[in-house]
Amino acid sequence: MITEIIDKNKQTELTPDAVLKDLMDGNKRFTGNKMYERDYASQIEKTTGGQWPQAVVLGCIDSRVPLETIFDQGVGDIFAARVAGNFENTDILGSMEYSCKVAGSKLVMVLGHESCGAVKAACDNVELGNITHLLSNIKPAVETTKTDGERNSKNDSFVAGVVENNVKLTMDRIREKSPILKEMEDNGEIKIVGGVYSISTGKVTLL
């Protein structure tokens, strides 16, 4: 049973590549139903005085994509930012800057997922209350995705393409809008990566 947590010394020794490997190894354990048994009570007690997460993951609010679970992470291991459609905004950028520049995380991951409802809604030009503004953040990915078929949610391959492009464009905008994170990445202090989660298999595929 795992009781250890990531403390300041361990976090300092981590590299971005090592953190990425740890997350992907955790995803393999998740898909193989071989997840670590954790003593959460012990981990809660040990993290009461502070936190030193190794990564920040930006994911969708979709209930089928629980970030800590799909990467087999424990208490205090990752920061999790979630918004429908997994895009950045000023508040999320600030949260990511805190995660990396202040709290020492070594990896930023943008994680889209298969059959994303927000992406489908953006493909269908849905307009409804505050959802309209939310979907405007995904529209650039819709507009830049090419297809020979219908440009709506009925076209599964089109939706899949928009999901991937949304992740890639979000990564680009993170670098563009956050000089702090861009500089950290250029200096090798962090990595900014993207992936897509399959709700049918549980597997994360890096882009």
C-alpha positions as CSV (number, residue, x, y, z in Angstrom):
1,M,0.0,0.0,0.0
2,I,1.4,3.4,-1.0
3,T,1.7,6.0,1.7
4,E,4.4,8.2,0.1
5,I,3.7,11.6,-1.2
6,I,5.6,14.0,-3.4
7,D,7.5,16.3,-1.1
8,K,9.6,19.3,-2.0
9,N,12.9,17.4,-2.4
10,K,11.3,14.7,-4.6
11,Q,9.6,17.4,-6.7
12,T,12.9,19.3,-7.2
13,E,14.6,16.1,-8.5
14,L,11.9,15.4,-11.1
15,T,12.3,16.2,-14.8
16,P,9.5,17.0,-17.2
17,D,10.2,13.7,-19.0
18,A,10.1,11.7,-15.8
19,V,6.8,13.3,-14.9
20,L,5.3,12.6,-18.3
21,K,6.5,8.9,-18.0
22,D,4.9,8.6,-14.6
23,L,1.5,9.8,-15.8
24,M,1.6,7.6,-18.9
25,D,2.7,4.6,-16.8
26,G,-0.2,5.4,-14.5
27,N,-2.6,5.3,-17.4
28,K,-1.2,1.9,-18.4
29,R,-2.0,0.7,-14.9
30,F,-5.5,2.2,-15.1
31,T,-6.3,0.5,-18.5
32,G,-4.8,-2.8,-17.2
33,N,-6.8,-2.6,-14.0
34,K,-3.6,-2.8,-12.0
35,M,-3.8,0.5,-10.1
36,Y,-1.8,1.1,-7.0
37,E,-3.5,0.5,-3.6
38,R,-3.1,3.8,-1.7
39,D,-3.4,4.7,1.9
40,Y,-5.4,7.9,1.3
41,A,-5.7,8.7,5.0
42,S,-2.0,8.7,5.3
43,Q,-1.5,10.8,2.2
44,I,-4.1,13.3,3.5
45,E,-2.2,13.6,6.7
46,K,1.1,14.0,5.0
47,T,-0.1,16.7,2.6
48,T,-1.8,18.8,5.3
49,G,1.2,21.1,5.6
50,G,1.8,21.8,1.9
51,Q,1.7,20.4,-1.6
52,W,4.2,19.8,-4.3
53,P,2.3,18.4,-7.3
54,Q,4.4,17.2,-10.3
55,A,2.1,18.3,-13.0
56,V,-1.0,20.4,-13.9
57,V,-3.6,18.8,-16.2
58,L,-6.2,20.8,-18.1
59,G,-9.1,18.5,-18.8
60,C,-12.8,18.6,-19.6
61,I,-15.5,18.5,-17.0
62,D,-16.8,15.3,-18.4
63,S,-17.6,12.9,-15.6
64,R,-16.1,10.0,-17.5
65,V,-12.7,11.6,-17.4
66,P,-11.6,11.7,-13.8
67,L,-8.0,13.0,-14.1
68,E,-6.4,11.6,-11.0
69,T,-8.0,8.2,-11.6
70,I,-7.0,7.8,-15.2
71,F,-3.4,8.6,-14.5
72,D,-3.4,6.6,-11.2
73,Q,-2.3,9.5,-9.1
74,G,-2.6,10.0,-5.4
75,V,-3.4,12.9,-3.1
76,G,-1.1,15.8,-3.8
77,D,0.3,14.4,-7.0
78,I,-1.3,16.6,-9.7
79,F,-3.1,19.9,-10.1
80,A,-6.4,19.4,-12.0
81,A,-8.0,22.3,-14.0
82,R,-11.3,21.5,-15.7
83,V,-13.7,23.3,-18.0
84,A,-16.0,22.0,-20.7
85,G,-13.9,21.7,-23.8
86,N,-10.5,21.8,-22.0
87,F,-9.5,25.3,-23.3
88,E,-7.5,28.0,-21.6
89,N,-8.7,31.3,-20.3
90,T,-7.1,34.0,-18.1
91,D,-8.0,32.2,-14.9
92,I,-6.8,28.9,-16.0
93,L,-3.5,30.4,-17.4
94,G,-3.0,32.0,-14.0
95,S,-3.7,28.7,-12.3
96,M,-1.1,27.0,-14.6
97,E,1.4,29.8,-13.9
98,Y,0.9,29.2,-10.1
99,S,1.2,25.5,-10.6
100,C,4.6,25.7,-12.4
101,K,6.3,29.0,-11.4
102,V,5.2,29.1,-7.8
103,A,4.4,25.5,-6.8
104,G,7.1,23.8,-8.9
105,S,5.2,21.5,-11.2
106,K,7.2,20.2,-14.2
107,L,4.5,19.4,-16.7
108,V,1.5,21.0,-18.3
109,M,-0.8,18.6,-20.1
110,V,-3.9,19.6,-22.1
111,L,-6.2,16.6,-22.3
112,G,-9.1,16.3,-24.7
113,H,-11.3,13.3,-24.9
114,E,-13.2,11.2,-27.4
115,S,-16.8,12.2,-28.2
116,C,-16.5,15.5,-26.3
117,G,-20.0,17.0,-25.8
118,A,-18.6,20.6,-25.8
119,V,-16.8,19.9,-29.1
120,K,-19.9,18.4,-30.6
121,A,-21.9,21.4,-29.5
122,A,-19.4,23.7,-31.1
123,C,-19.5,21.7,-34.3
124,D,-23.3,22.2,-34.3
125,N,-23.2,25.9,-33.6
126,V,-25.3,25.5,-30.4
127,E,-26.3,28.8,-28.8
128,L,-27.7,28.7,-25.3
129,G,-27.1,31.1,-22.4
130,N,-23.5,31.2,-21.2
131,I,-22.8,28.1,-23.2
132,T,-22.6,30.3,-26.3
133,H,-19.6,32.1,-25.0
134,L,-18.0,28.9,-23.8
135,L,-18.2,27.3,-27.2
136,S,-16.7,30.3,-28.9
137,N,-13.4,29.2,-27.4
138,I,-13.6,25.9,-29.3
139,K,-14.8,27.4,-32.6
140,P,-11.2,28.0,-33.9
141,A,-10.6,24.3,-33.8
142,V,-13.9,23.7,-35.7
143,E,-13.0,26.2,-38.3
144,T,-9.5,24.8,-38.9
145,T,-10.5,21.1,-39.1
146,K,-10.8,19.8,-42.6
147,T,-13.3,17.1,-43.7
148,D,-14.9,15.7,-46.9
149,G,-18.0,14.9,-45.0
150,E,-20.6,16.9,-42.9
151,R,-19.2,19.6,-40.6
152,N,-21.3,18.7,-37.7
153,S,-21.5,16.2,-34.8
154,K,-22.9,13.5,-36.9
155,N,-19.5,13.1,-38.6
156,D,-17.4,11.1,-36.0
157,S,-14.1,11.6,-37.9
158,F,-14.7,15.4,-38.0
159,V,-15.5,15.5,-34.3
160,A,-12.3,13.5,-33.6
161,G,-10.3,16.0,-35.7
162,V,-11.7,18.9,-33.9
163,V,-10.9,17.3,-30.5
164,E,-7.3,17.0,-31.6
165,N,-7.1,20.4,-33.1
166,N,-8.7,21.9,-30.0
167,V,-5.9,20.4,-27.8
168,K,-3.2,21.6,-30.2
169,L,-4.6,25.2,-30.5
170,T,-5.0,25.4,-26.7
171,M,-1.3,24.4,-26.3
172,D,-0.3,27.1,-28.8
173,R,-2.4,29.7,-27.0
174,I,-0.9,28.8,-23.7
175,R,2.6,29.5,-25.1
176,E,1.3,32.7,-26.7
177,K,-0.6,34.1,-23.8
178,S,1.7,33.1,-21.0
179,P,5.3,34.4,-21.3
180,I,6.0,32.8,-18.0
181,L,5.2,29.3,-19.1
182,K,6.8,29.8,-22.5
183,E,10.0,30.9,-20.9
184,M,9.9,28.0,-18.5
185,E,9.4,25.6,-21.4
186,D,12.2,27.2,-23.5
187,N,14.5,26.8,-20.5
188,G,13.6,23.1,-20.1
189,E,12.0,23.7,-16.7
190,I,8.7,22.3,-17.9
191,K,7.1,20.6,-20.8
192,I,3.7,21.5,-22.4
193,V,2.1,18.4,-24.0
194,G,-1.2,17.4,-25.3
195,G,-3.2,14.2,-25.4
196,V,-6.6,12.6,-26.1
197,Y,-8.4,10.2,-23.7
198,S,-10.6,7.4,-25.1
199,I,-13.8,7.0,-23.2
200,S,-14.2,3.6,-24.7
201,T,-10.8,2.2,-23.7
202,G,-9.5,4.4,-21.0
203,K,-6.2,5.0,-22.9
204,V,-4.5,8.4,-23.2
205,T,-2.8,8.9,-26.6
206,L,-0.2,11.7,-26.7
207,L,-0.3,14.1,-29.7
